[in-house]
Amino acid sequence: MTMKELESCIEVYGKDIYNFCLHLTRDRELAEDLYQDTFLTAIQKQKQIDDATIKGYLLSISIGLWKNAKRKLVWRNRIAPMGRMDDVTEQSLSFTEKDVVLENEQKTTIRNAVQGLSEKYRIVILLFYMEELPQEEIANVLHIPVGTVKSRLHTAKQLLKSELEEYFHE
């Protein structure tokens, strides 16, 4: 893959990759760093990139970098514990239209439920629904069998269903 082709991929997939990084990290600054690191790694490995699976390859790089960063943070906290930063909360906008407010509340509730999942389930849900990747490609991105992807999707859906059932049946 040439540099010019990689630049066009950044234009095509850049927003999707950034949004995925944002959902993965739950923090804008961390997401921006992860996004930049993803494309820096892609530039370094541009000769290894297959044109057919570029988006999956970029998502795989993001996940790998994120897992490495988390692993380093855990190791550093063992050596010198640091205080945990509070999660960034979204500011709610006040609209007069009831439907818009309700829709925003539903989106926030669903987003919070997804963020509450353990990482192995959250990543599969994000790749399947947000990035709209087929199960086979998710398996390639995560380097796990397709059956494991199906199992994690099923379990994640069940967890979300039980979490959101009370909210949506009120």
Secondary structure as UniProt FT lines:
FT   HELIX           3..25
FT   HELIX           28..44
FT   HELIX           46..48
FT   HELIX           51..53
FT   HELIX           54..79
FT   HELIX           98..115
FT   HELIX           119..125
FT   HELIX           126..130
FT   HELIX           135..142
FT   HELIX           146..168
//
